[in-house]
Amino acid sequence: MADTVEPRLSRGLRDLLPDQMLARQWMIDTIRGVYELYGFVPLGTPAIEYLDVLRGSAAGAETQQSIFTVQNPEKEQLGLRFDLTVPLARVIAQYRDLPRPFRRYQVSPVWRADKPGPGRFREFTQFDLDSVGVESEIADTEIIAGMCDTLSALRVGGYRVRYSSRGILNTLLAYAGIPAKLGADVFRVLDKLDKVGPQKVRLELTTGYVDSSGDPIAGVGLASEQVDKIERFLQIRSDDRREVVSQLRELFAGVEGADTEVGVVEKISNHLYALGYEDDRVSLDLSIARGLAYYTGPVFEAILLDAPEFGSVFGGGRYDDLVMRFLGEKVPATGASMGVDRLLAALIHLKRAGQQKSTAKVLITNMDAGLHEDYIAMTWELRRAGIPTELYLGSARGPGKQLKYADQWGIPIALLYGSNEKEKEIVTLKDMDAGRQRAEALANRQEWLDERPGQREVPRVDLVAAVRDMLGLIEH
């Protein structure tokens, strides 16, 4: 006997079973519909890129260190992509004849070789939309609107898209007298505000502290007066975007370049008001710093109000410098990325996705060997009418086990057909969910046999119409 191989997965990887895949497919199809409504076009790029393409991008040291390295037969140094934006920048530089603006969406897996943990995987899926070659703030507005429309289409419930700007944060540096070279460190700390709170942020901006695990957190070295000014900035909070703009202008009065940067976020806000995206959906939140280092202008992220513990499920911003590595020139670009896995986990938690187990809407039971031709004919009759249908081909012969099979896969309708039904020229259709709910309420098996809950007999010639009617009632 040949040696068997233990079935197993590498750390940080997982299989996606049918119910998980169906939920993902629904989600991806819904998002794709929104993006194509906006006129974005699809793009595909290889999972593997040259290592020098991936390294040296502005994605930050932590992400750079988590690249999976691979080698091809030619022994070239390659790596698995860690996001979809760096490959997009490479495409823009490589295909110089692509029309601009180039507005694309892409849904693909990415890989990061960081430490796996609960809900954290080394392979995960991102869904991006980006507009390359547009300087106008209208492009940023369009991305924010697309985020809103996507979350609405996914029926996430309450959500809030928050936006700010790296330009505003750079103005903060000037206002607080902080050298520009410290900007990245300051923004990195500010990005932790929601996670660690204002007290620890202040400590990290100044002297540092020791965290609860005993690890030292180095300080940035700012003076107390500089942090006071940062805190005054962070205290500007309002549910009214107009009020935030007004307070910003007052705080930054006299700071060089402030009017221009405040004007950008104000224009975005005014565009959003004109399009009907009010303060309850989009807020101007100055605490947003975004972790990745390549953002140069407006930045945005979305949270679910009914599941805030999942953090940001959708985020992005303007990155005008990323293509410069390849072309030596600035190419304006803005976009956002959705973490498919995180948002789907949130939707399943909220019971707004993940209920479907099968693609079939009808199971044709198969109980009489002499009626195979009838079963086959009914199966294809329903399929040709556009109704997803499965013909049971397992080994169970009795109706009980076949109905259990339909129940296990969550197939909403089972069709029962035997010699009695053939003689009467009828079919029996069973609403599996209604039958199960009623069965739980009945006192005993005899009552169930007498009532046959969820079942209806219909003429054989009316099969398609009857199934459509039942599905309409079930699904609505």
Secondary structure as GFF3:
##gff-version 3
##sequence-region A 1 476
A	DSSP	alpha_helix	18	37	.	.	.	ID=ss1
A	DSSP	beta_strand	41	42	.	.	.	ID=ss2
A	DSSP	beta_strand	48	50	.	.	.	ID=ss3
A	DSSP	alpha_helix	51	54	.	.	.	ID=ss4
A	DSSP	alpha_helix	61	64	.	.	.	ID=ss5
A	DSSP	beta_strand	69	71	.	.	.	ID=ss6
A	DSSP	beta_strand	77	80	.	.	.	ID=ss7
A	DSSP	alpha_helix	85	94	.	.	.	ID=ss8
A	DSSP	beta_strand	102	111	.	.	.	ID=ss9
A	DSSP	beta_strand	123	132	.	.	.	ID=ss10
A	DSSP	alpha_helix	137	153	.	.	.	ID=ss11
A	DSSP	beta_strand	159	165	.	.	.	ID=ss12
A	DSSP	alpha_helix	166	176	.	.	.	ID=ss13
A	DSSP	three_ten_helix	180	182	.	.	.	ID=ss14
A	DSSP	alpha_helix	183	190	.	.	.	ID=ss15
A	DSSP	alpha_helix	193	196	.	.	.	ID=ss16
A	DSSP	alpha_helix	198	205	.	.	.	ID=ss17
A	DSSP	beta_strand	208	210	.	.	.	ID=ss18
A	DSSP	beta_strand	216	218	.	.	.	ID=ss19
A	DSSP	alpha_helix	224	234	.	.	.	ID=ss20
A	DSSP	alpha_helix	241	251	.	.	.	ID=ss21
A	DSSP	alpha_helix	258	275	.	.	.	ID=ss22
A	DSSP	beta_strand	282	284	.	.	.	ID=ss23
A	DSSP	beta_strand	298	304	.	.	.	ID=ss24
A	DSSP	three_ten_helix	308	310	.	.	.	ID=ss25
A	DSSP	beta_strand	314	318	.	.	.	ID=ss26
A	DSSP	alpha_helix	324	327	.	.	.	ID=ss27
A	DSSP	beta_strand	333	339	.	.	.	ID=ss28
A	DSSP	alpha_helix	340	349	.	.	.	ID=ss29
A	DSSP	beta_strand	362	364	.	.	.	ID=ss30
A	DSSP	three_ten_helix	369	371	.	.	.	ID=ss31
A	DSSP	alpha_helix	372	384	.	.	.	ID=ss32
A	DSSP	beta_strand	389	391	.	.	.	ID=ss33
A	DSSP	alpha_helix	399	408	.	.	.	ID=ss34
A	DSSP	beta_strand	413	416	.	.	.	ID=ss35
A	DSSP	alpha_helix	419	424	.	.	.	ID=ss36
A	DSSP	beta_strand	426	431	.	.	.	ID=ss37
A	DSSP	alpha_helix	432	441	.	.	.	ID=ss38
A	DSSP	alpha_helix	445	451	.	.	.	ID=ss39
A	DSSP	beta_strand	455	459	.	.	.	ID=ss40
A	DSSP	three_ten_helix	460	462	.	.	.	ID=ss41
A	DSSP	alpha_helix	463	475	.	.	.	ID=ss42
###
